[in-house]
Structures are given as C-alpha cells and as structure tokens.
Amino acid sequence: MTASDYDAELDARGLFCPEPVMMLHNRINEVEPGCLLRVVATDPSTTRDIPRFCQFLGHELVQEEELGDEFVFVIRRGDG
C-alpha cells in the first residue's frame, strides 16, 4: 500500500502502551468517515489493542501486517 492509497497516517513508532492507542483515538477523529488511516507502530501490544479499538468504536480494520519490527494497520473510519 502506497501513500496514495490512504488518506492520513499516524507514526506511533517508539511509543509504548497506552500511547499508540491514545494517539490513534485523537488522530482518527481528524479523518473523515469512510477515509483510511495508516498506523505504523513498534509496540507488539498494538496487535491486540488496535483491533479491539476498531471493534469497540465501529471502525474497520482493513489491513494488518508485520514488517520487520514494525506493525502496520490500515483503518477505515466508521461513522461514529
């Protein structure tokens, strides 16, 4: 996925729980409903926390992958 495939990005590399999800909570509100937000993190707990965040708040986790020591998520903002 290239930069033209998503609408915004959140760089949470080097941050540890709960910071990545706290930043995600703020950043997702800056994205229009239906748009894509790409999140890059290095904290392994994000593989648990970000899918739960999406589930509880009605966002769609479009893609999740591990690239070396980075975890990349693409989230489609829900209506809420």
C-alpha angles and dihedrals in degrees: 000000000000130000090263090060095066135044103222141005137216118201107204096161114144094019124116135210125325096017100072093053093043089053090045091053090056096040097049089059089060091057121082117245110272094024125118126247120193116208123195117192139163099202110101090212088072088074086068101030102047096052089049090048090054094046095049096043099041100250123137119240098215099176138007124181142156116229109185106299094345130089116211124197130180114201128188109212114238126220095266 
